[in-house]
Amino acid sequence: MTEQEVKTEEVAKVNPLERTLELVVSYATAEELTEKSLKGYAKNAKLPGFRKGHVPAAQVRRMYGAQAFDEAVNQLVGEAWAKAAKESELRIAGYPHIDAVPVEGDKDNMHFKATFEVFPDVEVPDFSEVELKRYVCPVTDAEVEKTIDVMRRQRATYEVVERAAKADDRVKLNFKGKKEGVEFQGGTAEGYVFVLGQGRMLPEFEAAVTGMAAGEKKTFPLTFPSDYGIKDLEGKEVEFDVEVIEVAEPAYPTIDDEFAKTLGVEGGVEAMRAEIRANLEREVKARLETKTKSEVMEAVAGVCKFAVPTGMVAEESEALRQQMSRDLAARGMDVKNMPQLPADMFKDQAERRVRLGLFVEALIQQEKISGTEDQVRAIASDIASSYEKPEEVVEYIMKDQNRVSNLRAQATENNVTEWVLGKAKTTEEVVEFDKLMAGQF
């Protein structure tokens, strides 16, 4: 147990992060530990004809000798590994794989080889030629009014009218779809209600219904989009029979203090507008930050090419596989009776995440990046702003160390993003509000 040696030879073509250490355990020490262990076994040993704890030593050895010796060797190998790992001063990643190694001529010791991986030396790359964007989206009065109008329309009431249907009307109808003369699944409904212009139905379907009055019937062809999502219908032409039962026109509430109260705002219309603007600005900020961070990390992944420990990748792959299984179960799928998802299907994603994590860790250490107290409190204030008494919520958050730690990690991540943006060729790009809120950029 006195000889340890770092084997520096790398198998570059296989794994440049792989290293080995030789571990030596003396038979004498193992036997000594075995004897000590057997005394412990003897105290609880049971054998017919003997009282508990009074089984002869020879019998105890026959019963537990092999087990005690294996336990002794495992303990000594663990101690030898801990000592050798510390003396090597290597940045070891994960756990070693230990194999026995036969050594001729040494009858006093057992030899083992510990094979393991080390963390890579991460050099922060040069981002000066990387092109990135910082997204902005001003929230103006127009966006506030547009949002109020959407909320107003969502609270519409409808009155039945005797006229042809037009945009924004609510229609009730029966329809039956046929493909090659045969009804297809999901193509038939009775008393179906929708509002023209809200996009719940295909544009061709809405166009055919527009202009029809209650009691009218129509048959028309319709071709499903090639990306419709139902394979049997994608790109196929079908025929619909439609009968309109009812047409109702909308009545919208007036934008006044009473309307503000329905939204939970007691301060009137202007207070409502201010609250809506604050909410929009918060949502816009969050979406832009998410988009910017995603592109920054994608750029980082593109320039960071260092090797990553395969053990860490395997652990991350397994975590992703388990997360996918949980997600499928949450959607109501019977994952217990499904074939297990292979961890290898997540390997590329796992490798990317491990590499990015190591880069961020190295950058934080090199540049001394961390979230400040002011940044943590600012994030807490953003969270609390939607509550009735935000100051109390902020103080509640700041007293919870787990929450503060999470917010500090978020602030640090924001600072990492800003550091990369500051080193890259970063340009500002204005995003249209409607596209941003619709997730179309």
C-alpha positions as CSV (number, residue, x, y, z in Angstrom):
1,M,0.0,0.0,0.0
2,T,3.1,2.2,-0.1
3,E,3.7,2.4,-3.9
4,Q,1.6,4.6,-6.1
5,E,2.5,5.9,-9.4
6,V,0.8,8.2,-11.8
7,K,0.8,6.8,-15.4
8,T,0.9,9.9,-17.6
9,E,0.6,8.1,-20.9
10,E,-2.5,9.2,-22.7
11,V,-4.5,7.2,-25.2
12,A,-5.2,10.3,-27.3
13,K,-7.1,8.5,-30.1
14,V,-9.5,6.9,-27.6
15,N,-9.9,9.4,-24.8
16,P,-7.4,12.2,-24.2
17,L,-8.8,12.8,-20.7
18,E,-8.1,9.2,-19.5
19,R,-5.5,8.6,-16.9
20,T,-4.4,5.6,-14.8
21,L,-3.0,5.2,-11.3
22,E,-1.4,2.1,-9.9
23,L,-2.6,0.9,-6.5
24,V,-0.8,-1.5,-4.2
25,V,-2.4,-3.3,-1.3
26,S,-0.3,-5.6,0.9
27,Y,-1.6,-9.1,1.7
28,A,-0.5,-8.7,5.3
29,T,-2.6,-5.6,5.9
30,A,-5.6,-7.2,4.2
31,E,-5.2,-10.3,6.4
32,E,-4.9,-8.1,9.5
33,L,-8.1,-6.2,8.6
34,T,-9.8,-9.5,7.8
35,E,-9.0,-10.9,11.3
36,K,-10.4,-7.8,12.9
37,S,-13.5,-8.0,10.8
38,L,-14.0,-11.7,11.7
39,K,-14.1,-10.8,15.3
40,G,-17.0,-8.6,14.6
41,Y,-18.8,-11.3,12.7
42,A,-18.1,-13.7,15.6
43,K,-20.1,-11.6,18.0
44,N,-23.3,-12.2,16.0
45,A,-22.5,-15.6,14.4
46,K,-25.2,-18.3,14.8
47,L,-24.7,-22.0,14.4
48,P,-26.9,-24.9,15.6
49,G,-25.6,-26.2,18.9
50,F,-23.8,-23.0,19.8
51,R,-25.0,-19.9,21.6
52,K,-25.0,-16.6,19.7
53,G,-21.4,-15.2,19.8
54,H,-19.9,-18.5,20.9
55,V,-19.3,-20.1,17.5
56,P,-15.7,-21.5,17.2
57,A,-13.3,-19.2,15.4
58,A,-12.5,-21.9,12.7
59,Q,-16.3,-22.1,11.9
60,V,-16.6,-18.4,11.8
61,R,-13.7,-18.2,9.3
62,R,-15.3,-20.9,7.1
63,M,-18.6,-19.0,7.2
64,Y,-17.4,-15.4,6.7
65,G,-13.7,-15.6,5.8
66,A,-14.1,-14.9,2.0
67,Q,-16.6,-12.1,2.6
68,A,-14.4,-10.5,5.3
69,F,-11.4,-10.7,3.0
70,D,-13.2,-9.1,0.1
71,E,-14.5,-6.3,2.3
72,A,-11.0,-5.8,3.6
73,V,-9.5,-5.6,0.1
74,N,-12.3,-3.2,-1.0
75,Q,-11.6,-0.9,1.9
76,L,-7.9,-0.9,1.4
77,V,-8.2,-0.3,-2.4
78,G,-10.5,2.6,-1.6
79,E,-8.0,4.0,0.8
80,A,-5.2,3.5,-1.7
81,W,-7.2,5.2,-4.4
82,A,-8.0,8.2,-2.2
83,K,-4.3,8.6,-1.2
84,A,-3.0,8.2,-4.8
85,A,-5.7,10.6,-6.2
86,K,-4.7,13.2,-3.7
87,E,-1.0,12.8,-4.3
88,S,-1.5,12.9,-8.1
89,E,-2.9,16.5,-7.8
90,L,-5.1,15.7,-10.9
91,R,-8.5,17.2,-11.3
92,I,-10.4,13.9,-11.3
93,A,-13.8,13.7,-12.9
94,G,-16.2,11.0,-11.7
95,Y,-15.3,7.6,-10.2
96,P,-12.5,5.3,-11.3
97,H,-12.8,1.8,-12.8
98,I,-10.5,-0.4,-10.9
99,D,-9.1,-3.7,-12.2
100,A,-6.8,-6.2,-10.6
101,V,-3.4,-6.5,-12.3
102,P,-1.3,-9.7,-11.9
103,V,2.4,-8.9,-11.1
104,E,4.9,-11.7,-11.2
105,G,7.5,-11.9,-8.5
106,D,5.5,-9.9,-5.8
107,K,3.9,-12.4,-3.5
108,D,3.5,-9.8,-0.7
109,N,1.2,-7.4,-2.5
110,M,-1.9,-7.1,-4.6
111,H,-1.8,-4.7,-7.5
112,F,-4.6,-2.8,-9.1
113,K,-5.0,-0.2,-11.9
114,A,-7.4,2.6,-11.4
115,T,-8.6,4.1,-14.8
116,F,-10.4,7.4,-14.6
117,E,-10.9,10.7,-16.4
118,V,-9.7,14.2,-15.5
119,F,-11.4,17.5,-16.2
120,P,-10.1,19.2,-19.3
121,D,-8.0,22.4,-19.2
122,V,-10.6,24.9,-20.5
123,E,-9.2,27.9,-22.3
124,V,-11.7,30.6,-22.8
125,P,-11.7,31.1,-26.6
126,D,-11.4,34.4,-28.6
127,F,-14.9,35.7,-29.4
128,S,-13.8,38.7,-31.3
129,E,-14.8,37.3,-34.7
130,V,-18.1,35.8,-33.4
131,E,-21.2,37.7,-34.6
132,L,-24.0,38.0,-32.1
133,K,-27.2,40.0,-31.7
134,R,-28.6,41.9,-28.8
135,Y,-32.4,41.9,-29.2
136,V,-34.5,44.9,-28.2
137,C,-38.3,45.5,-28.4
138,P,-39.6,48.8,-27.1
139,V,-43.1,48.7,-25.5
140,T,-45.0,51.8,-26.8
141,D,-48.5,53.1,-26.2
142,A,-49.6,51.3,-29.3
143,E,-48.6,47.9,-27.9
144,V,-50.4,48.7,-24.6
145,E,-53.6,49.7,-26.5
146,K,-53.4,46.7,-28.7
147,T,-53.1,44.4,-25.6
148,I,-56.1,46.2,-24.0
149,D,-58.1,45.6,-27.2
150,V,-57.2,41.9,-27.1
151,M,-58.4,41.7,-23.5
152,R,-61.5,43.5,-24.5
153,R,-62.3,41.1,-27.3
154,Q,-61.7,38.2,-25.0
155,R,-64.5,39.5,-22.9
156,A,-67.0,39.9,-25.7
157,T,-70.6,38.8,-25.4
158,Y,-72.6,37.6,-28.4
159,E,-76.1,38.3,-29.7
160,V,-77.8,36.1,-32.3
161,V,-78.4,38.0,-35.6
162,E,-80.3,37.2,-38.8
163,R,-77.6,38.0,-41.4
164,A,-74.6,36.5,-43.2
165,A,-71.6,35.8,-41.1
166,K,-68.6,38.1,-41.2
167,A,-65.2,38.5,-39.4
168,D,-65.4,38.4,-35.6
169,D,-68.9,36.8,-35.6
170,R,-69.4,33.6,-33.7
171,V,-70.9,30.8,-35.7
172,K,-72.4,27.5,-34.7
173,L,-72.5,24.8,-37.4
174,N,-72.6,21.2,-38.3
175,F,-70.0,19.8,-40.7
176,K,-68.9,16.6,-42.2
177,G,-65.6,15.9,-44.1
178,K,-65.0,13.2,-46.6
179,K,-61.8,12.0,-48.3
180,E,-62.5,10.1,-51.5
181,G,-66.1,9.9,-50.5
182,V,-65.4,8.4,-47.1
183,E,-65.7,10.2,-43.8
184,F,-62.4,10.6,-42.0
185,Q,-61.7,10.7,-38.3
186,G,-62.0,14.2,-36.7
187,G,-63.8,15.6,-39.8
188,T,-67.3,15.5,-38.4
189,A,-69.0,17.7,-35.7
190,E,-72.4,18.9,-34.7
191,G,-73.1,22.2,-33.0
192,Y,-69.4,23.3,-33.4
193,V,-68.8,26.9,-32.3
194,F,-65.9,29.2,-33.2
195,V,-65.3,32.9,-33.9
196,L,-64.4,33.8,-37.5
197,G,-60.9,35.4,-37.7
198,Q,-59.4,33.8,-34.6
199,G,-57.6,31.1,-36.6
200,R,-59.1,28.1,-34.9
201,M,-60.1,26.7,-38.3
202,L,-58.1,26.5,-41.5
203,P,-58.3,29.7,-43.5
204,E,-60.0,28.0,-46.4
205,F,-62.7,26.6,-44.1
206,E,-63.3,30.0,-42.5
207,A,-63.5,31.7,-46.0
208,A,-66.1,29.1,-47.1
209,V,-68.3,29.8,-44.0
210,T,-68.0,33.6,-44.2
211,G,-71.0,35.0,-45.9
212,M,-73.3,32.1,-44.9
213,A,-76.4,32.7,-42.8
214,A,-78.3,30.5,-40.4
215,G,-80.1,27.7,-42.2
216,E,-77.7,27.8,-45.3
217,K,-75.8,24.7,-46.4
218,K,-72.7,24.5,-48.6
219,T,-70.4,21.8,-50.0
220,F,-66.8,22.9,-50.8
221,P,-63.4,21.3,-51.4
222,L,-60.4,21.9,-49.1
223,T,-56.8,20.9,-49.4
224,F,-55.0,20.3,-46.1
225,P,-51.5,21.8,-45.7
226,S,-48.5,19.6,-46.2
227,D,-47.4,20.2,-42.6
228,Y,-50.9,19.7,-41.1
229,G,-49.7,17.2,-38.5
230,I,-52.0,14.3,-39.4
231,K,-50.1,12.2,-41.9
232,D,-53.2,10.7,-43.7
233,L,-54.5,14.3,-44.4
234,E,-51.3,16.2,-45.2
235,G,-51.6,17.6,-48.7
236,K,-54.8,15.7,-49.4
237,E,-58.0,17.2,-50.9
238,V,-61.2,16.6,-49.0
239,E,-64.8,17.7,-49.3
240,F,-66.8,19.3,-46.5
241,D,-70.6,19.6,-46.1
242,V,-71.5,22.5,-43.9
243,E,-74.7,23.7,-42.4
244,V,-74.8,27.0,-40.4
245,I,-77.1,26.8,-37.4
246,E,-76.5,30.2,-35.8
247,V,-74.7,33.5,-36.4
248,A,-74.0,35.9,-33.5
249,E,-72.3,39.3,-33.5
250,P,-70.0,40.5,-30.7
251,A,-70.5,43.2,-28.2
252,Y,-67.4,44.5,-26.6
253,P,-67.1,46.1,-23.1
254,T,-66.3,49.8,-22.9
255,I,-62.8,50.7,-21.7
256,D,-63.6,52.4,-18.4
257,D,-62.9,52.1,-14.7
258,E,-65.4,49.3,-14.5
259,F,-63.5,47.3,-17.1
260,A,-60.3,48.0,-15.1
261,K,-62.0,46.5,-12.1
262,T,-62.8,43.3,-14.0
263,L,-59.0,42.9,-14.4
264,G,-58.4,43.4,-10.7
265,V,-57.2,47.0,-11.0
266,E,-58.8,49.4,-8.6
267,G,-57.0,52.6,-9.7
268,G,-59.0,53.1,-12.9
269,V,-58.1,53.1,-16.6
270,E,-54.7,54.8,-16.3
271,A,-53.6,52.5,-13.5
272,M,-54.7,49.6,-15.7
273,R,-52.6,50.9,-18.6
274,A,-49.6,51.3,-16.3
275,E,-49.9,47.8,-15.0
276,I,-50.4,46.4,-18.4
277,R,-47.3,48.2,-19.7
278,A,-45.2,46.9,-16.7
279,N,-46.4,43.4,-17.4
280,L,-45.6,43.7,-21.1
281,E,-42.2,45.1,-20.4
282,R,-41.4,42.3,-18.0
283,E,-42.6,39.6,-20.5
284,V,-40.7,41.2,-23.4
285,K,-37.5,41.4,-21.3
286,A,-37.8,37.7,-20.3
287,R,-38.4,36.6,-23.9
288,L,-35.6,38.7,-25.3
289,E,-33.2,37.5,-22.6
290,T,-34.1,33.9,-23.3
291,K,-33.5,34.3,-27.0
292,T,-30.2,36.2,-26.5
293,K,-28.9,33.6,-24.0
294,S,-29.8,30.8,-26.3
295,E,-27.9,32.3,-29.3
296,V,-24.9,33.2,-27.1
297,M,-24.7,29.6,-25.8
298,E,-25.1,28.3,-29.3
299,A,-22.1,30.5,-30.4
300,V,-20.1,29.3,-27.4
301,A,-20.8,25.7,-28.3
302,G,-19.6,26.4,-31.8
303,V,-16.2,27.7,-30.8
304,C,-15.5,25.4,-27.8
305,K,-14.0,22.2,-29.0
306,F,-12.3,20.8,-25.9
307,A,-12.8,17.1,-24.9
308,V,-15.3,16.4,-22.2
309,P,-15.3,13.5,-19.7
310,T,-17.3,10.6,-21.0
311,G,-18.5,9.8,-17.6
312,M,-20.1,13.2,-17.2
313,V,-21.7,12.9,-20.6
314,A,-23.1,9.5,-19.6
315,E,-24.6,10.9,-16.4
316,E,-26.1,13.8,-18.2
317,S,-27.6,11.5,-20.9
318,E,-29.2,9.4,-18.2
319,A,-30.6,12.5,-16.6
320,L,-32.1,13.7,-19.9
321,R,-33.5,10.2,-20.6
322,Q,-35.2,10.2,-17.2
323,Q,-36.6,13.7,-17.7
324,M,-38.0,12.6,-21.1
325,S,-39.7,9.7,-19.4
326,R,-41.2,12.0,-16.7
327,D,-42.4,14.4,-19.4
328,L,-44.1,11.5,-21.3
329,A,-45.7,10.3,-18.2
330,A,-47.0,13.8,-17.4
331,R,-48.7,13.7,-20.8
332,G,-50.6,10.6,-19.9
333,M,-48.4,8.0,-21.7
334,D,-47.9,4.6,-20.1
335,V,-44.1,4.8,-19.8
336,K,-43.9,1.7,-17.6
337,N,-45.0,-0.5,-20.5
338,M,-43.0,1.4,-23.1
339,P,-39.5,0.3,-24.3
340,Q,-36.9,2.2,-22.3
341,L,-35.5,5.2,-24.2
342,P,-31.9,4.6,-25.1
343,A,-29.6,7.0,-23.3
344,D,-27.4,7.3,-26.4
345,M,-30.2,9.2,-28.2
346,F,-29.4,12.1,-25.8
347,K,-25.6,11.8,-26.1
348,D,-25.1,14.9,-28.4
349,Q,-27.3,17.1,-26.3
350,A,-25.6,15.8,-23.1
351,E,-22.1,16.4,-24.5
352,R,-23.1,20.0,-25.5
353,R,-24.5,20.7,-22.0
354,V,-21.5,19.3,-20.2
355,R,-19.1,21.3,-22.4
356,L,-21.1,24.5,-21.9
357,G,-21.2,23.9,-18.2
358,L,-17.4,23.5,-18.0
359,F,-16.9,26.6,-20.1
360,V,-19.1,28.7,-17.9
361,E,-17.4,27.4,-14.8
362,A,-14.0,28.2,-16.3
363,L,-15.1,31.7,-17.4
364,I,-16.5,32.5,-14.0
365,Q,-13.3,31.5,-12.3
366,Q,-11.0,33.3,-14.8
367,E,-13.0,36.6,-15.0
368,K,-14.3,36.5,-11.4
369,I,-17.8,36.8,-12.6
370,S,-20.7,36.5,-10.1
371,G,-24.1,37.9,-9.4
372,T,-24.1,41.0,-7.2
373,E,-26.4,41.7,-4.3
374,D,-28.0,44.5,-6.3
375,Q,-28.6,42.2,-9.3
376,V,-30.2,39.5,-7.0
377,R,-32.5,42.1,-5.5
378,A,-33.4,43.5,-8.9
379,I,-34.5,40.0,-10.1
380,A,-36.4,39.6,-6.9
381,S,-38.1,42.9,-7.5
382,D,-39.1,41.8,-11.0
383,I,-40.7,38.6,-9.6
384,A,-42.5,40.6,-6.8
385,S,-43.8,43.3,-9.1
386,S,-46.9,41.4,-10.0
387,Y,-48.0,41.0,-6.4
388,E,-50.1,43.3,-4.4
389,K,-47.4,44.2,-1.9
390,P,-44.1,43.8,-3.9
391,E,-41.9,45.2,-1.1
392,E,-43.0,42.5,1.3
393,V,-42.5,39.8,-1.3
394,V,-38.9,41.0,-2.0
395,E,-38.0,40.9,1.7
396,Y,-39.6,37.4,1.9
397,I,-37.5,36.2,-1.1
398,M,-34.3,37.8,0.3
399,K,-34.6,36.0,3.6
400,D,-34.8,32.6,1.9
401,Q,-31.2,31.4,1.2
402,N,-32.2,28.8,-1.3
403,R,-34.1,31.4,-3.3
404,V,-31.3,33.9,-3.1
405,S,-28.8,31.2,-4.3
406,N,-31.0,30.5,-7.3
407,L,-31.3,34.2,-8.1
408,R,-27.6,34.7,-7.7
409,A,-27.0,31.8,-10.2
410,Q,-29.4,33.5,-12.6
411,A,-27.6,36.8,-12.2
412,T,-24.3,35.2,-12.8
413,E,-25.6,33.5,-15.9
414,N,-26.8,36.9,-17.1
415,N,-23.3,38.3,-16.5
416,V,-21.7,35.5,-18.4
417,T,-24.0,36.3,-21.4
418,E,-23.1,40.0,-21.2
419,W,-19.4,39.1,-21.0
420,V,-19.6,37.1,-24.2
421,L,-21.7,39.8,-25.9
422,G,-19.1,42.4,-24.9
423,K,-16.3,40.4,-26.5
424,A,-18.1,39.4,-29.7
425,K,-19.1,41.5,-32.8
426,T,-22.5,42.3,-31.3
427,T,-25.1,44.3,-33.1
428,E,-28.5,45.5,-31.9
429,E,-31.6,44.2,-33.6
430,V,-35.1,45.5,-33.1
431,V,-37.8,42.8,-32.9
432,E,-41.4,43.5,-33.8
433,F,-43.7,43.2,-30.8
434,D,-46.3,41.1,-32.5
435,K,-43.7,38.6,-33.8
436,L,-42.1,38.4,-30.4
437,M,-45.3,37.7,-28.5
438,A,-46.3,35.2,-31.1
439,G,-43.0,33.4,-30.8
440,Q,-42.2,34.0,-34.5
441,F,-38.6,35.1,-34.3
